[in-house]
Amino acid sequence: MRTRAVGGSSVPTQVDAASQIDVVARFVREEPLLAGVVALALVVGVVALVLAVRRLRRTQADRLVSALADEQELAILMHPNPDPDAMASALGVKELAERHTDGADIHLQYAGEIRHQENRAFEAVLNLNFEQIENAGDLASDAVVLVDHNEPRGFSGSKALDPLAVIDHHPGDGTGTGFTDVRPEYGSCASILAEYFEDLGWDPVPPEVELGGLENDQLSSTVATGLVYGIHSDTNTLTRGCSEAEFDASAYLYPGVDEDRLERIANPQADAEVLDVKARAIVERDVRNPYAVSDVGTVSNSDAIPQAADELIRLEGVTAVVVVGCKGDTLRLSGRSRDDRVHMGKTLERVVDDIPRANAGGHARMGGGQLSLEHMEGIGPGDGVDRAEFRERIFDAMAGTA
């Protein structure tokens, strides 16, 4: 028995252990039902605590693998007109699913077009097989994983789609029924996939190792190269809108990078129309310091519009630009900003806010949108707006007066 000194005398500080046992035994004899309830409650509490600790220790990678594990067929869906970040992220999910499902049939799908020369090079150099869809009925499976967007769009029936999983770095409220990981603070979706592989303990391997076959804990050079390019493409080579995660992911993936394929993706031959549209954007620019708007007219390659915006933002003294172009009956917008006063995504949202069936958005540094020419000109509610008035609206939105 332990004692403590009080005024020079020794006083017991604990009840004798034997006495405690006697008390418990008497309670069990006199109140067996209540004692059983207490014991059951203790067991349930311990089990709940163990499960809670296990849940806390599970990473997002573990949760994604668990969500995919029982699927026999998967449709990994990129956003319309996918860019390298979307393509790389889809490729990463496919790699995870192939290792953690029982031979699931996996399809990489997208709506829209792959027109940008960089995007075409990504698909060709990495020898990928992307499937184009036009409506929800074309999806290969009811189990759909969204990558690089969190709300399906760009095809008939998209609004009714209820995805199994969502992995994205854009703002939005879209969720998956089995898994959701949306991180707007990240500069690319590919960084999230790289983090999954690192958390699972996979080691990126160089191309010569990939050719000889892979172990379960090895990340192929094809996927590592694709993810690195996706990261660098979405952050303008780690100079725009990136976070610490992009640098960490690039360092982790580096041992698996195939430099030859990376260079071929990064430097494809330029489409002649893209060069023409860039030239028109520069010649037709309307600069009102420090903002610029350029209407490049009709284009057949809509990917030339964001490339023209990338070119125009390089002009000295210009801090925010919007390029407008028309393909078919759709007016397309692409904006870039290096001005802390101009959140480009929100700016373009304001520009099209009162035009029926128009949509726009994006990040602080870059954004895009599209609208029907007929609705812009007055079909449906509203009085409509012509191209000259639309240009003024863009300038007002960038200046914060709209």
VOSEDO-14364 format. One record per residue (C-alpha): residue in one letter; x, y, z; residue number from 1; chain. Coordinates in steps of 0.001 Angstrom, whole numbers, plus 500000, padded with zeros to 6 digits. Example, Ala and Ser with C-alpha at 12.3 -4.5 7.8 and 13.67 -1.06 7.14 Angstrom:
2
A,512300,495500,507800,1,A
S,513670,498940,507140,2,A
***
This chain:
402
M,500000,500000,500000,1,A
R,501332,503463,499103,2,A
T,501141,506205,501774,3,A
R,501746,509918,501926,4,A
A,502989,512006,504835,5,A
V,500516,514449,506432,6,A
G,501716,516350,509494,7,A
G,504379,513752,510181,8,A
S,502029,510738,510061,9,A
S,501365,508187,507299,10,A
V,497838,508105,505700,11,A
P,496665,505502,503131,12,A
T,496249,507016,499633,13,A
Q,494618,504086,497832,14,A
V,491937,501561,498564,15,A
D,493435,498118,498912,16,A
A,493325,496264,495591,17,A
A,491724,493265,497233,18,A
S,488961,495451,498576,19,A
Q,488296,496797,495080,20,A
I,487986,493289,493718,21,A
D,485536,492418,496521,22,A
V,483403,495440,495659,23,A
V,483302,494486,491975,24,A
A,482498,490859,492765,25,A
R,479656,491877,495111,26,A
F,478256,494181,492390,27,A
V,478299,491369,489841,28,A
R,476506,489011,492235,29,A
E,473857,491511,493278,30,A
E,473292,493231,489902,31,A
P,474201,490713,487169,32,A
L,472069,492347,484458,33,A
L,473462,495818,485088,34,A
A,476991,494416,485291,35,A
G,476508,492770,481877,36,A
V,475330,496051,480374,37,A
V,478370,497850,481773,38,A
A,480710,495185,480439,39,A
L,479093,495303,476986,40,A
A,479370,499084,476948,41,A
L,483067,498835,477772,42,A
V,483645,496325,474969,43,A
V,481743,498469,472451,44,A
G,483690,501527,473550,45,A
V,487032,499769,473080,46,A
V,486043,498456,469644,47,A
A,484848,501917,468568,48,A
L,488111,503446,469758,49,A
V,490170,500900,467805,50,A
L,488131,501504,464647,51,A
A,488416,505277,465056,52,A
V,492198,505032,465366,53,A
R,492348,502854,462264,54,A
R,490200,505326,460319,55,A
L,492430,508201,461368,56,A
R,495484,506320,460187,57,A
R,494000,505586,456731,58,A
T,495241,507929,454021,59,A
Q,493197,509243,451116,60,A
A,495060,506748,448942,61,A
D,493802,503890,451145,62,A
R,490254,505224,450919,63,A
L,490382,505514,447130,64,A
V,491769,501993,446748,65,A
S,489011,500700,449025,66,A
A,486337,502506,446967,67,A
L,487625,500969,443724,68,A
A,488521,497487,444952,69,A
D,485223,495697,444250,70,A
E,484487,497238,440851,71,A
Q,484584,495022,437771,72,A
E,484479,497903,435285,73,A
L,485432,501561,435632,74,A
A,485012,504692,433514,75,A
I,487632,507273,434407,76,A
L,486215,510532,433076,77,A
M,488320,513575,432242,78,A
H,486824,517029,431766,79,A
P,485834,518126,428234,80,A
N,488800,518865,425954,81,A
P,491235,517317,428476,82,A
D,494631,518855,429145,83,A
P,497802,517066,430340,84,A
D,496844,517412,434011,85,A
A,493521,515653,433401,86,A
M,495135,513018,431182,87,A
A,497908,512304,433676,88,A
S,495460,512082,436570,89,A
A,493276,509620,434642,90,A
L,496360,507564,433870,91,A
G,497285,507572,437562,92,A
V,493850,506347,438673,93,A
K,494028,503617,436020,94,A
E,497378,502462,437408,95,A
L,495962,502294,440935,96,A
A,492864,500429,439808,97,A
E,494842,497895,437793,98,A
R,496893,496959,440864,99,A
H,494061,497000,443414,100,A
T,491077,495462,441619,101,A
D,490518,491916,440465,102,A
G,491160,492547,436782,103,A
A,488655,495392,436343,104,A
D,488009,496593,432788,105,A
I,489136,500246,432834,106,A
H,488316,502960,430286,107,A
L,489774,506483,430038,108,A
Q,487028,508680,428589,109,A
Y,486345,512319,427724,110,A
A,483832,514571,426028,111,A
G,484790,517242,423529,112,A
E,488027,517112,421575,113,A
I,491767,516689,421991,114,A
R,493012,519421,419659,115,A
H,495836,521298,421370,116,A
Q,499154,520082,419916,117,A
E,500541,519561,423426,118,A
N,497536,517391,424347,119,A
R,497795,515334,421169,120,A
A,501493,514829,421786,121,A
F,500814,513690,425360,122,A
E,498410,511013,424138,123,A
A,500647,509868,421274,124,A
V,504053,509890,422991,125,A
L,502799,507973,426035,126,A
N,500887,505594,423736,127,A
L,497556,506112,425503,128,A
N,494069,505077,424424,129,A
F,491442,507678,425295,130,A
E,487802,507125,424314,131,A
Q,485600,510018,423185,132,A
I,481975,510169,424372,133,A
E,479003,512260,423232,134,A
N,476409,511370,425857,135,A
A,476023,509580,429171,136,A
G,475057,506376,427372,137,A
D,478600,506171,425966,138,A
L,480130,505803,429427,139,A
A,481713,502376,429768,140,A
S,480419,501813,433302,141,A
D,478059,503162,435936,142,A
A,481099,503327,438219,143,A
V,482588,506666,437122,144,A
V,485667,508390,438543,145,A
L,485926,512119,437800,146,A
V,489448,513506,437568,147,A
D,490471,517173,437331,148,A
H,486837,518309,437675,149,A
N,484235,517668,440335,150,A
E,480964,518114,438450,151,A
P,480391,516229,435160,152,A
R,479740,518470,432177,153,A
G,480068,518857,428445,154,A
F,477858,515982,427233,155,A
S,474194,515059,427116,156,A
G,473010,513505,430373,157,A
S,475957,514769,432400,158,A
K,473753,516454,435022,159,A
A,472196,513133,436023,160,A
L,475551,511407,436517,161,A
D,476308,510342,440092,162,A
P,480031,509514,440168,163,A
L,481596,506880,442378,164,A
A,484689,509003,443075,165,A
V,485881,512579,442560,166,A
I,489519,513733,442524,167,A
D,490116,517396,441736,168,A
H,491933,520620,442551,169,A
H,489318,523070,441261,170,A
P,486789,524821,443521,171,A
G,483358,523213,443503,172,A
D,480820,521212,445453,173,A
G,480833,517990,443456,174,A
T,481175,514763,445440,175,A
G,481452,511032,444832,176,A
T,479231,508399,446402,177,A
G,482257,506411,447574,178,A
F,485175,508822,447616,179,A
T,485812,512569,447363,180,A
D,489140,514409,447420,181,A
V,488940,518029,446263,182,A
R,491911,520282,447094,183,A
P,491598,523811,445642,184,A
E,494817,524816,447379,185,A
Y,496798,522505,445058,186,A
G,498079,523698,441704,187,A
S,497364,520458,439861,188,A
C,495349,517276,440139,189,A
A,498425,515241,439181,190,A
S,500066,516285,442466,191,A
I,497240,514586,444354,192,A
L,497786,511347,442425,193,A
A,501534,511520,443054,194,A
E,500804,511867,446759,195,A
Y,498638,508734,446647,196,A
F,501454,506694,445151,197,A
E,503969,508023,447660,198,A
D,501645,507306,450594,199,A
L,501188,503736,449329,200,A
G,504971,503303,449251,201,A
W,505415,503001,445475,202,A
D,508848,503814,444043,203,A
P,509039,505481,440599,204,A
V,511370,503522,438305,205,A
P,513275,504600,435161,206,A
P,512134,503463,431698,207,A
E,514599,500594,431426,208,A
V,513195,499040,434601,209,A
E,509610,499441,433366,210,A
L,510487,497505,430209,211,A
G,511640,494568,432324,212,A
G,508393,494354,434280,213,A
L,507165,495977,437484,214,A
E,506797,494847,441059,215,A
N,503643,495748,442998,216,A
D,505363,498637,444775,217,A
Q,506915,500161,441640,218,A
L,505444,503117,439733,219,A
S,505951,502928,435985,220,A
S,508045,505493,434148,221,A
T,505081,506157,431831,222,A
V,502865,507244,434729,223,A
A,505655,509164,436480,224,A
T,506503,511045,433268,225,A
G,502841,511827,432618,226,A
L,502258,513103,436150,227,A
V,505330,515335,436059,228,A
Y,504223,516849,432777,229,A
G,500680,517307,434085,230,A
I,502020,519186,437109,231,A
H,504330,521397,435087,232,A
S,501729,522083,432401,233,A
D,499095,523263,434888,234,A
T,501562,525471,436801,235,A
N,503540,526865,433855,236,A
T,506613,524903,434948,237,A
L,506108,525563,438663,238,A
T,505821,529330,438224,239,A
R,502057,529931,438391,240,A
G,499438,528933,440929,241,A
C,501421,526100,442469,242,A
S,501787,525022,446074,243,A
E,504415,523150,448051,244,A
A,502666,519953,446952,245,A
E,503738,520471,443330,246,A
F,507409,520748,444283,247,A
D,507180,517715,446586,248,A
A,505418,515651,443924,249,A
S,507955,516602,441239,250,A
A,510834,515585,443496,251,A
Y,509164,512269,444338,252,A
L,508425,511440,440673,253,A
Y,511784,512541,439256,254,A
P,513563,509126,439421,255,A
G,510924,507713,437055,256,A
V,510938,510479,434443,257,A
D,511740,509539,430857,258,A
E,513501,512718,429703,259,A
D,513219,511864,425997,260,A
R,509442,511428,426105,261,A
L,509066,514451,428361,262,A
E,510900,516631,425826,263,A
R,508822,515293,422925,264,A
I,505571,516145,424727,265,A
A,506791,519602,425711,266,A
N,507954,520579,422230,267,A
P,505461,519320,419644,268,A
Q,505177,520836,416204,269,A
A,502964,523928,416247,270,A
D,499638,524014,414427,271,A
A,499651,526728,411728,272,A
E,496257,528063,412829,273,A
V,497459,528435,416407,274,A
L,500260,530707,415198,275,A
D,497759,532694,413095,276,A
V,495365,533131,416040,277,A
K,498202,534221,418333,278,A
A,499197,536816,415726,279,A
R,495589,538060,415422,280,A
A,495304,538330,419193,281,A
I,498359,540569,419295,282,A
V,497363,542700,416300,283,A
E,493696,543087,417344,284,A
R,494405,543739,421011,285,A
D,492644,546575,422821,286,A
V,494874,547650,425692,287,A
R,493588,549869,428465,288,A
N,496378,549804,430964,289,A
P,496892,547434,432574,290,A
Y,494217,545272,430931,291,A
A,493838,543880,427414,292,A
V,490990,542290,425462,293,A
S,491351,540747,422018,294,A
D,488667,539313,419737,295,A
V,490296,536845,417323,296,A
G,487109,536224,415341,297,A
T,486248,532782,413971,298,A
V,488524,529815,414653,299,A
S,488352,526138,413728,300,A
N,490672,525085,416565,301,A
S,489243,526372,419847,302,A
D,492436,525435,421706,303,A
A,494134,528307,419893,304,A
I,492180,530768,422078,305,A
P,493795,529900,425444,306,A
Q,497174,529706,423734,307,A
A,496623,533230,422414,308,A
A,495773,534341,425969,309,A
D,499044,532814,427185,310,A
E,500874,534830,424554,311,A
L,499062,538107,425227,312,A
I,499677,538075,428992,313,A
R,503394,538297,428240,314,A
L,503033,541854,426932,315,A
E,504919,544384,429014,316,A
G,502642,546504,431169,317,A
V,499648,544171,430803,318,A
T,498531,542343,433963,319,A
A,495241,540718,432880,320,A
V,493919,539648,429480,321,A
V,490846,538037,427964,322,A
V,490806,536563,424465,323,A
V,487463,536022,422731,324,A
G,486914,533739,419746,325,A
C,484044,532036,417992,326,A
K,483787,528416,416897,327,A
G,480521,527504,415245,328,A
D,477664,529035,417224,329,A
T,479661,529241,420446,330,A
L,481657,532182,421745,331,A
R,484634,531069,423827,332,A
L,486556,533078,426408,333,A
S,489998,532518,427861,334,A
G,491553,534782,430477,335,A
R,494882,535117,432250,336,A
S,495815,537312,435201,337,A
R,498982,538191,437082,338,A
D,497198,541008,438859,339,A
D,496175,540393,442487,340,A
R,493161,542660,441931,341,A
V,491768,540466,439145,342,A
H,490566,536977,440054,343,A
M,490130,535751,436506,344,A
G,487685,532936,437247,345,A
K,485333,535240,439155,346,A
T,485809,537983,436566,347,A
L,484578,535772,433738,348,A
E,481676,534530,435870,349,A
R,480518,538148,436246,350,A
V,480897,538773,432515,351,A
V,478418,536031,431536,352,A
D,476269,536028,434676,353,A
D,473051,537318,433035,354,A
I,473394,535458,429726,355,A
P,471224,532303,429539,356,A
R,473019,528953,429254,357,A
A,476446,530589,429570,358,A
N,479090,529241,431901,359,A
A,482479,530482,433042,360,A
G,484888,530159,435937,361,A
G,488377,529155,436938,362,A
H,491210,530064,439269,363,A
A,492623,533431,440276,364,A
R,495271,533292,437548,365,A
M,493358,531672,434713,366,A
G,489793,531085,433639,367,A
G,487578,530250,430714,368,A
G,483999,530223,429564,369,A
Q,481618,529702,426701,370,A
L,478205,530948,425649,371,A
S,475764,530500,422828,372,A
L,475854,533349,420308,373,A
E,472082,533174,419954,374,A
H,471512,533552,423688,375,A
M,474123,536286,423871,376,A
E,472281,538195,421169,377,A
G,468934,538015,422952,378,A
I,467218,534624,422626,379,A
G,465549,533802,425944,380,A
P,465301,536236,428869,381,A
G,467360,539408,428629,382,A
D,467909,542035,425974,383,A
G,471096,540576,424565,384,A
V,474492,542171,424043,385,A
D,476569,542716,420899,386,A
R,480308,542021,420608,387,A
A,481323,545651,421188,388,A
E,479210,545881,424344,389,A
F,480566,542510,425428,390,A
R,484125,543844,425155,391,A
E,483196,546782,427408,392,A
R,481636,544389,429878,393,A
I,484929,542436,430060,394,A
F,486938,545601,430734,395,A
D,484465,546681,433433,396,A
A,484646,543281,435117,397,A
M,488460,543352,435182,398,A
A,488411,546865,436572,399,A
G,485895,545839,439235,400,A
T,483200,548244,438066,401,A
A,480780,545610,436731,402,A
***
